Amino acid sequence: MRPVSMEGAVIAITRVTKYTQGARFLCTDDDCPGSTGFHHIRVHAPGATESATVRNDFSCMICSSQLKEDVKFRVLGDKQLVELIHVEALDVLRGRRQSSFRYQSVTLFLRDELCHSMTIGRLYRVVGIPVLVHQWPSITWSVEANSVQPWEPQPLPPGCRKESPRFLELSERVAPSPWRFPAIVAHCFGLDLTPLGLYNTLKLCLLLSLVQTRTDADDPSLDLLVVTADTLVLDRLMAYSLSLACRGVRHQASAEMFASLSRDERGAGTANIHAGSALLASGGICMLGDLSFYRKDKLDYIQSVLESRSVSVFIPGKKYGEEADQQLSFPVQCNFWALTDSSQRSGRADSAVLGTAETGPVQAQLAETFGLVVQCGDRVGERGAVAQALHTLQQAVQPGSHPHPSCWEFSTEDYQELVARSRGLQVELSPEAKKLIHGYYMASRRARTRSQGVKISLASIKLLISLAEAHCKLCLRTKVVEEDAVIAVLLCENSVTLKHGASALVIPPDAVFPCDLEDVDGLQRRDAALDELHQIILRFVYTLAPGADAYITEE
């Protein structure tokens, strides 16, 4: 009866079934006082099994005759079984090298009011009573929960946490500009995999998605689809970025992505629902990899889940000992990363609109469900391909060396600390950022509906807010300013252009990084270019958004 405490992630859960809370027994000897009344009452005790409450070999305490149950007085309660595993066991799913440790999941019994208190894929702290059952030739150990609380691994307090001095120094030196800190952070990211200055927009989007990972149901997701002809290098870059996530799962095309069913092995015979990669990545990143390896039915399922942000599991009643079928729904609360090979022509190029991207095997409807679409490689040209080849050879011969070293170099630990710190910030939108986001949404909706017949959904404004908040967090600020909204608008407009074509808002294909950042002059040129793009966005909003003249002056 000694209580135990444990923390972990829910990897499987069963349907709610019934168990015996209490039962009345009568003596089989009619002359015994125990044959009537309530002399023999058995109730469930924490840590006890079902056989401790109901079985056929109980004896009368008065005359030692055999007892029989009065079934009319049996009291039933709800019971649910949950599998909990140590949160560090999920690190194996990132695709890292496996350690020498072995992690064993623990079965939890939830009874009565605790049923439905745990969600698959989430983290919890549980206090309960151990249950030891010896069924020859095996012994099973489980825990009956008495208290269940949501749990998140807490980082060290600010006074004890090791801050990255390099990022702190950089933040102080570029403080006057709201754009330079995240630009340098993205510019120097993943230098062991890609040369300096290549794929800067993708690197920034990966960092923004990393800091915008939460488990709140109302928080918008930041999914990312990368269109490229060089899937190998970018797959490695995304896998490296996955190692910085608080929770990350690298999904294999042959594995289960959302949920699977099996029969419970503990005697109940009910359906046991096992979490797939997306549910195990709750509050983190689920990396899908190259979508060309997925069958069409899988791609259709991914599209359905991205649209609804939930997974439905159908449980046939006859197969699992129930009278009626049942369908359960589980929320999907992670960001998805995926690749598509643009070199695999889809045959849609003849009717393509100016500015759209060739997405290979990915249909336009599936690409639409991803919040951000980023094109890499096609606009880099032969020069970028040669730079990537030279960089790969250099890393093979001299790992860790860089032919063109930057004045700022950061380690993986530095980026892990930055992502963890940025992710924990609570930010709020300033009135200026709200007006710009709302104005761009209304103007873009009117412009694209008129010219292309494209309906910009309400999810776009959620994506804009999420991008602006993520950029603010990456800057280590708590107030979302108008400059954060400008970056969000540029990323969103480039993404919508790749999906539906160009609009009245004319911006360059790589608007967030319009020039090289090799030195301070490059940063100044970028600031000047972004200021000019800011004015272009304001003119676009002033011209097309209804009522924009109330908060944007013509000057």
Stockholm file with secondary structure:
# STOCKHOLM 1.0

chainA/1-555         MRPVSMEGAVIAITRVTKYTQGARFLCTDDDCPGSTGFHHIRVHAPGATESATVRNDFSCMICSSQLKEDVKFRVLGDKQLVELIHVEALDVLRGRRQSSFRYQSVTLFLRDELCHSMTIGRLYRVVGIPVLVHQWPSITWSVEANSVQPWEPQPLPPGCRKESPRFLELSERVAPSPWRFPAIVAHCFGLDLTPLGLYNTLKLCLLLSLVQTRTDADDPSLDLLVVTADTLVLDRLMAYSLSLACRGVRHQASAEMFASLSRDERGAGTANIHAGSALLASGGICMLGDLSFYRKDKLDYIQSVLESRSVSVFIPGKKYGEEADQQLSFPVQCNFWALTDSSQRSGRADSAVLGTAETGPVQAQLAETFGLVVQCGDRVGERGAVAQALHTLQQAVQPGSHPHPSCWEFSTEDYQELVARSRGLQVELSPEAKKLIHGYYMASRRARTRSQGVKISLASIKLLISLAEAHCKLCLRTKVVEEDAVIAVLLCENSVTLKHGASALVIPPDAVFPCDLEDVDGLQRRDAALDELHQIILRFVYTLAPGADAYITEE
#=GR chainA/1-555 SS CCCEEEEEEEEEEECCEEEEEEEEEEESCTTSGGGSSSSEEEECCTTCCGGGTSCSCCBCTTTCCBEEEEEEEEEEEEEEEEEEECGGGGGGGGTCCCCSCCCCCEEEEEEGGGTTCCCTTCEEEEEEEEEEEEETTEEEEEEEEEEEEECCCCCCCTTTSCCCHHHHHHHHHTTTCTTHHHHHHHHTTTTTTSCTTTTHHHHHHHHHHHHTCCCCTTSCCCCEEEEESCHHHHHHHHHHHHTTSSSEEECCTTSCSSEEEEECTTTTCCEEEEECHHHHTTTSEEEEEEGGGSCHHHHHHHHHHHHHSEEEEEECTTTTTCSSCEEEEEECCSEEEEEEETTSCCSCGGGCCTTCCCCTTSCHHHHHHSSEEEEESTTTHHHHHHHHHHHHHHHHHSTTCCSSCCSCCCCHHHHHHHHHHHHTCCCEECHHHHHHHHHHHHHHHHHHHHHTCCCCCTHHHHHHHHHHHHHHHHTTCSEECHHHHHHHHHHHHHHHHHHHCCCSSCCCTTTTSCSCCSSHHHHHHHHHHHHHHHHHHHHHHHHHSTTGGGTSCCC
#=GC SS_cons         CCCEEEEEEEEEEECCEEEEEEEEEEESCTTSGGGSSSSEEEECCTTCCGGGTSCSCCBCTTTCCBEEEEEEEEEEEEEEEEEEECGGGGGGGGTCCCCSCCCCCEEEEEEGGGTTCCCTTCEEEEEEEEEEEEETTEEEEEEEEEEEEECCCCCCCTTTSCCCHHHHHHHHHTTTCTTHHHHHHHHTTTTTTSCTTTTHHHHHHHHHHHHTCCCCTTSCCCCEEEEESCHHHHHHHHHHHHTTSSSEEECCTTSCSSEEEEECTTTTCCEEEEECHHHHTTTSEEEEEEGGGSCHHHHHHHHHHHHHSEEEEEECTTTTTCSSCEEEEEECCSEEEEEEETTSCCSCGGGCCTTCCCCTTSCHHHHHHSSEEEEESTTTHHHHHHHHHHHHHHHHHSTTCCSSCCSCCCCHHHHHHHHHHHHTCCCEECHHHHHHHHHHHHHHHHHHHHHTCCCCCTHHHHHHHHHHHHHHHHTTCSEECHHHHHHHHHHHHHHHHHHHCCCSSCCCTTTTSCSCCSSHHHHHHHHHHHHHHHHHHHHHHHHHSTTGGGTSCCC
//
